Amino acid sequence: MRTWGPLTAVCLGTFMLLLDVTIVVVALPDMARALHASLGDLQWVVDGYALALAALLLGLGAAADALGRRRVHVAGVVLFAVASLLCGLASGPGTLVAARAVQGVGAAAMFATTLPLLGSVYQGRQRSAALGVWGAVSGGAAAVGPVLGGVLTEGPGWRWIFFVNLPVSVAAIWLTLRMVPESKGRAGARIDWLGTVAFAAFAGGATYAVVRAGEDGWGSAATLGASALAVAALVCFVLVERRAAHPLLDLSLLRVPAFVGVMAGGFVFNGVAFGTTPYLSLWMQTLLGMSPVRAGLTLLPMTVAAMAVAIAAGRLLHGAPARRTIGGGLLLIGAGCLAQAVLGAGSTWTALIPGFVLVGAGTGLVSPTVAGAALAAVPPERAGMAGGAVNTVRQLGYALGVAVAGTVLASRMRDTLPREAAHTLAGGGAGALRGSFPEHTLRAAFASGLDAALLVAGCAGLAAAVLVAVLVRPPRGPRGTAPRSGARPLPGKETVSQG
């Protein structure tokens, strides 16, 4: 390879932004105690980051093509670093959630430009080698996140899961400015800011509605208002995209059944496979008394299974139909969630191992293939747009998955505990309730809530598997409906894969 400098710079940024998707999971109980955070606060600590990343990924990719990819990438790293500092210094849950959202904005700028930057530097076999290293780093970040988060939380404290980003950011900025040349997309392209704002309003409104439903009920004014905002924003997004000369998403792609199936599969995949993980971590630490490090290590069966299956599938299933890899993977993930829904008052974390292995095996099938399947379902000139879209819905699926799991968890626990006690327990406040309720009651309530959330996730995974099997089929004759010629692809996002 010509030089490792550009690849190292891009991989540093990618590692940081993907690490911060999962690193907070095992730190949530300590955050709740230090900041007196509620269940809703903890949901937004996770979702604020994922939502900002999902909502702005396509828009910032288009902006980078017009303004300069290196410039936008460096600006994203700077913003990410500043937001990381603010996260570490947060004195209350509101400050932390706001800083996490800003982190997500920076992460979107970084994520949207990583592959275009690599594509501008490396060609041919060098590009293939660079993308292979980048993919390994991406997978490693997701795997290392919970364990590193546990080590930092148990050692210097949860704030250091954010402070550790600062020296890495400095190195990434220096290397990017020194080693990575500037590049731009097609001259004269316009940025669809209105579409970006409309999509962000839809994503935020939908997630806020689900979170508020868990706290106030589906009939509350806040829930209904957020739902109405989400619907209005979605309608606005559709109208804007139909008229835009350079849309974020060419809506004619949604007339291609295979593309719709892949998008639905990617959306459900991230929400089902990882949406319950924060609450499992809360259960392990607050009810079972596990340390942050041990709680992070319990996820290793899932991680190891995912890596082993991904490697094996890459060798043995090369060229296999996407409906089999994605549909089969979702089937395993759904079955894995159902296998975990067996918890009771006396259960330990080992009851989760069979389900973890199944979810990991499904992840190893879906994650490496979903982006490629999106590209295969659309005309070549829409490859960049399709790749960016599938990564957007994956992050949105994760955010909504966390919100839905938290709402189901709290709602189910209210069958056993009073409303306020249920929310306190779901938010990791078991210690504050132990003087008022027997330990067996608290364990039974949390386990019941987890079972309900896992049951919903499992059914969603199985339904998505059927949908993918029905929609994602090999094309017959001309491929799909050709999008109108005015839309422009967003180059370089076609191989992004994130666990």
N, C-alpha and C positions, 0 to 999 in steps of 0.2 A: 504494500500500500504506500502511496506517495508520501503521506505524512500522517501521523497520528494526532496532530494538533487539532484540526477541525473536529474530528470524531470525538476526541476527549472533551472538547468544549461543549459540544452538543449533548453528549452522554451525561455530563455532570448536571446540566440543567434538567434533562429528562429524568434522571435518577431522583433529584430533589422533588420535582413536582409530582411524580408518581408515588414516591415514598410518603408524601404528606397526605395522600388519600387514605392510607391504612395505618400510619404511625400513631394517630391519635386514639385508635380503638382501645388499646389497653390502658391509656391514661385517663379515660373518662371518669372512673370513680374518684381519682385524686383531684381532677378538675372540679368535680361536683362538690367535694368537701371543701376545697380551698376557696372556691368562688360562690358557694351556696347556690349552685345551679340546679334548675328544675329539669324534668325529663325533656320538656320542649327546648330548653337551652342546649342540652346535650345533643339533641337531634340536629339543631342548627349549627353546632360546632362542626358536625360531620357534613351536613347538607349545604351550609353556606359556601364551602369550598367547592364541592362537586357541582352545585348549581351554577356558580359563576363560571366555572370551567366549561360546563356544557353550553351555557347560554351565549358565550362570547367566542367560542372556538371558531365557528365559521366566519363571523364578522371580522375578527382580528386576523384570520388567514387572508381574507380579501384585502384588509388594510395593509398587511405586510407586503402583498404583491405590488401595491401602489406606492407605498412609502419606503420600502426597503426592508428585506427580511431580517438582515443583521441588526438594523436599527430597532425594529420592533422587538426582536428577540432580547437584545440587551436591555431595552426599556422594561421588558417583562421580568427579567432577572432582578433588576434594580427594585422594581415594585414588589416583587416577591420577597426580597430580602428585607425591605422596610416593613412590610406587613408581618414577616416572621418576627422581627424585633418587637413590634406592637403586640403580637400574640403572646410572646414571652413576658411582656411587661403588663399584661392585662390585669386590671384590679377587679373586674366584674364580668359576669357572663355576657352582657351586652357588648362590652368592648372587645371581648374575645371573638364573638360571632362576627362583628363588623370587620375585625382584622382578618379573620379567616376568609370572608368574602373578597376582601382586597387581595389576599393571597391567591384566590382563585382567578382573579382578573390577570394577575401576573403570570400564573400558570397557563392560562389560555393563550397568552401572547407567546409563551415559550413553546407550548405544545404544537401550536399552529404553524410554527416556523422550523421545527426540528428537521423534518424530512425534506422540505424544500431547500434548506441550507445544505444538507448532506448531498442532495441531488445536484446542487450547483457546483460542488467541489469534486465529487467522485463520479467516475463513469465506468461502464462495463463491469469487469470482474471486481474492480475496486469498490464500486457501488454495492455490489452484492455482498462483499465481505463487510463493508461498513454497516449495511442494514442488518446483517447477521449479528454483529456486535451490539448494535443499537437494540435489537430485539431481545438479546440476552440480558442487557442492562435493564430494559423495561420490565421483563419478568422477574429479575432479581430484586428490583425495588419493591414490588408488591409482596414478594416473599419475605424480605428482610424487615419490612415495616413493623409488623407487630412485635417481633423479637427485639429490634432496636428500640422501639418505643418502650417496651418493658424494662430493658436495661437502663435507659435514661431516666425513666420514671422512678424506678426503684433506687437508682443511684443519686445523681445530683438533683433530680426532681423533674416534674412534668414540663416545666417551662423550658427545659433544655432540649426537648424535642423540636422546639422552634429556634432556639439560639444556635443549634448546631448547623442550621442553614446558612448562617452569616459567613463563616470562612469559606464554605463551599461556593457561595454566591460570588464572593470576591474572586476566587480562582476561575470560576466560569466566565465572569465578565472580562477578566484580563486575557484569558485564552481566546475568547470569541473576538475581541477587538484586535488581537495580535495575529490570529491564525485564520480567521474565517473571512473571506471576501464578501463584499456587499453584492446582493443580487435582487432583481425585481421581476415581477410578472409582466404580462402583456401591457404595453403602454396604452394609456387612455381609458383603462377600466375604471368604472365608478364603484364606490363602496356602498353597499346596501345597508346604510345605518338604520333606516326605518324598519326594515325587516329584522335587523338585529335587536332593536329595542322591543319590537312586538314579540319576538320569540322569547326574550328574557322575561318580559312581563307574564307571558303564558307559563313558562317554567316555574317562575317564582310564585305566581298566584296558585297554581295547582298544588305545589308542594306545601305552601302555607296553609291551604285549605285542609289538606290531610292532617297536618300537625295540629291545627286548631280543632279539628274534629275529635282528635284523641283527648284534648283537654276540655272542650266545651260541648262536644256533641255535634252531629251533622246538621242539626237544625238551628245552631246558634247564628247570630248576626255576622260574627267574624268569619265563620266558615262559609256561609252563603255569599257574603260579599266577596271573599277571595275566590270562590268558585265562579262567580259572575265575571270577575276581572279576568280570570284565566280563559273563560269561554270567549269573551270579547276580544282579548288579545290574540287568541288563536284565529278568530275570524279575520281580524285585521292583518295578521301575518299572511293568511291565504290570499287576501285581496292584494296586498302589497307585492307578494311574489308573482302573482299572475300578471302584474303590470310592469314589473321591474325589467329593465333591459339587461341587467347583470344580477340575477337573483341569487340569494344564498342557496336555495334549493329549487331546481326546476321541477314544478309540480307534475309535469307530464311523466316523470319517473315513477310516480305513484300509480300509474296505469300499468306498470310492469309487475305482475304478481310475484315473481321471484324476488324483486327488489323489496317489495312490501314485506314479504316473508322474512328476508334477512334482517330488515330494520326491526321488525317485531321481535325476532329472535334475539338480536343484540340488546334491545331494550329490556326484555324480560330477563335475559341472562345475568346482567350485572345486578339487577334488583333482587333476583331470587338467590343467586349464589352468595352474595355478600351483604344483603340488606339486614339480616338478623345477627351478623357478627358482633356489632357493638353491644347488643343486649346479652349475647352469650358471654361476652367479656365482663359485663356488669354482674351477671349471675355468678360467674366463677369467682370474682374477687369479693363481692359484697355478701354473698350467701355461703359460698364454699370456703372463703377465707384464703384464696390463693394469692400469691404475690403477683405483681405485674409481669415479671419475667416468666414465671410459670404459666400464667394465663396466655402470654404470647406464644410460648412453646407448644401449648395444646393445639395450636393451628397447624403444626408441622405435618400431621398426617394428610391434611388437605393439600398443603403446598407440595409435599413430596409426590403425592399421587398425581397432581396436576403436571409437574415437571416430567415425571416418568411417562405418563400417557402422551404428553405433547411430543416428546422425543420419539417414542415408539410410533405414534401416528404419522409423524413426519417421514418415517422410513417405510412403514407398511401400508399407509393409506394415501400415499401420494396419488392425486388424480381421482380420489373417491368423490362421488357426488356430494355436494354441500348439504343436500337434504338429509343425507345419512350422518355426516359428521356433526352438523349443527343440531339437527333433530335428535340424533342419538345422544349427543352431549346434554341437551336440555332434558331428555328423558332420564338420564342418570342423575342430573342435578335435582330434578323434581323428586325422584325416588330417594335421593340422599336427604333432602329436607324432610320428607315423610319419615325416613328412618330415624331422624333425630327427634321427632315429635313423640318421644316415649318417656319424657322426664316426669319425675314425681318428687315428693318431698325428700325421699332418701337417695335420690340419684346423685352420682358423681359425674365428672366430666368424661369418664371413660365410656359412658353410655352414648356419647356423641361420635365415637371413633368410626363405627361402620358408616354412619351418614357422612362424616367428613371425607372418608375415602371415596365414596360415591360422588360427592360434590366435586372433589378434586379431580377425579377421573373425567367427569363431564366437562369441567373447566379446561382440562388439557385437550379435549376435542374441539370445543367451541372457540376458545380465545384465539388460537393461531389461524383459524380458517374463516372467521366471520367477515373480516375486512376483504379478503380475497373473493369471497362469495358475493359481496356487494358489488365489486368491480365486474365480476363475470356476468352480473344480471343487467348491466347497463351498457350502452354504446361506449366505445373507447374514449370518445371526447368528453364524456362525463365521469371519467374515472376519479379525478381529484374531488369533484363534488360528492360522489357517492362515498368515497373513503372518509371525507370530513363529516358527512351526515351520519354514518354508522357510528363513528366515535362520539358524536354529539348525543345520539340517543342512548348510547351505553352509559355515559355519565349521568344523563337525566334519569335513566332507569335506576341507577344506583341511588341517586338522591331520593327518588320517590319510593324505592324499596325500603330505605331506612325509615322514611316517614310512615309508610303503611305498617311496617313491622312494629314501630313504636306505638302507633294508634291501636292496633289489634292487641298488643301486649297490655297496655294500660286498660283498655276496655274489658278484657277478659279478667284482669285482676280485680276489677270493681265488683265482680260476682262474689268475691271472697272478702275483700277489705273495703272500708269506706273510701269514698272518692279521693280525698286528700292523701290518705295513707297509701292508696294504690299508686298515685303519681309519685309520692316520695320514694316508695320501694322501687318503682320502675326506673327512677332517676339515680339509683345507687345509694339511697338513704336508708339502708337496712338498719344501720346502727341507731338511728334516731327512733326507730319503731320497736326495738327489741324490749324496751321496758313496758310497752303497751300491748304487744301481741306475742304469743308463744312462737318460739323459733320454728316449730313444725308448720304453723300457719303461714309464716312468711315464706318458707321454702316451698310449700305447696302452692301458694298464690303465684309466686314468680315462675315456678315450673309450669303451672297451668297456662300462664300468659305466653311463655315461650312456646309451648306446644301449639297453641292457637296460631301464633305468628308463623311457625314452621309449617303448620298444616296449610295455611293460606299460600305460603311460598311454594310448597310442594305442588299444590293443585295448579298454581300459575305456571310452574315449570312444565308440567305434563301437558297443559293446554297449549302452551307455546310450541312444544315438540310436535303436537298434532298439526298446528297451524303451519309450521315450517314444512312438514312432510307434504301437506296439501299444496302449498303455494310455490315452494322452491323446486321447480322441475326443469330439466334441460329444455332449452328453447327449441321450438319447431319452426323451421324456416327462418325468416327475418327476425332478428332479435328485438322483441319488445316494440314499443312505440317510440319513434325517434323524437327526442326533445327538440323544441324549436331552436333554430340556429343562433338566436341572439344571446343565449345563456353562455356563460364562460366557466370552464372548470377551474377549480381551485387546486393548483398543482401541488404534488408532493405529499398528499395526505392518504394516498391510497393503500399504504401498508401499515398504518398505525394499528397496533394491537395492545390493549391494556387489560390487565386482569383486575 
